[in-house]
Amino acid sequence: MRETLELKVEPRTTTGKGAAYQTRKAGRIPGIVYGGEAPPETIAVDERTLGRLHGTGSFLQTLVMLETGGKKTRVIPRAVQLDPVTDRPVHVDFLRLTPGGSISLDIPVHFRGQENSPGLKRGGVVNVVRHEVALLCPVDNIPEFIEGDLSELDIGDSLHISAFSLPEGVRPMIRGRDFTIATIAPPTTYTEEVTKVAAAVEGAAAAPAEGAEGAAAAPAAGAAGAAPEKGKAPEKK
């Protein structure tokens, strides 16, 4: 279960472009809280605080307890709009998390057992196909990450979603196929050596064929050179 971030916000009594501009001018970012049975609520978040949180790269997967005028609401950020020039946040949306509900989130993938993996011991490398996996999670049991075991994987082996032990009630959004999370790829030197060996074998197989073609071409050339002698006119005396 991931931790919940405490965040104080201010209510907004006015809406519209003009009101949003004035809010940003005062050093706050306009936002909205929606979802559940309650009506949408307009809020304002401190600009520096929101910029710092968004800069972590995991803000949209962070559980937040919003405090507005002494009232607390459990939410999760769903969207942050950025200025196209400055790349700073200009608006933020929060979704209320109602007890008993579920939510789709991209959950980070972690790995263990690297020190015991036969493939990694032989110089292979972990090729991560999915750094995050879209999971449908109960709002009361959202994992911070899911963890896969690489200890039995050799070069060329793959780790699929079926190898992960997901928390109770959590299931992948992709259904019907056992999709790949990571593979153990061969090292670059290994690939180069295989390529060189294949080229050498191909060259050795081609050499006898070329020799046979040359031997066949020699008699043909000799026959072609003798042809004019056979058809030469008698020399006049």
Secondary structure, 3 states (H helix, E strand, C coil): CCCEEEEEEEECCCCCHHHHHHHHHCCEEEEEEECCCCCCEEEEEEHHHHHHHHCCCCHHHCEEEEEECCEEEEEEEEEEEECCCCCCEEEEEEEECCCCCEEEEEEEEEEECHHHCHHHHCCCEEEECCCEEEEEEECCCCCCCEEEECCCCCCCCEEEHHHCCCCCCCEECCCCCCCEEEEEECCHHHHHHHHHHHHHHHHHHHHHHHHHHHHHHHHHHHHHHHHHHHCCCCCCC
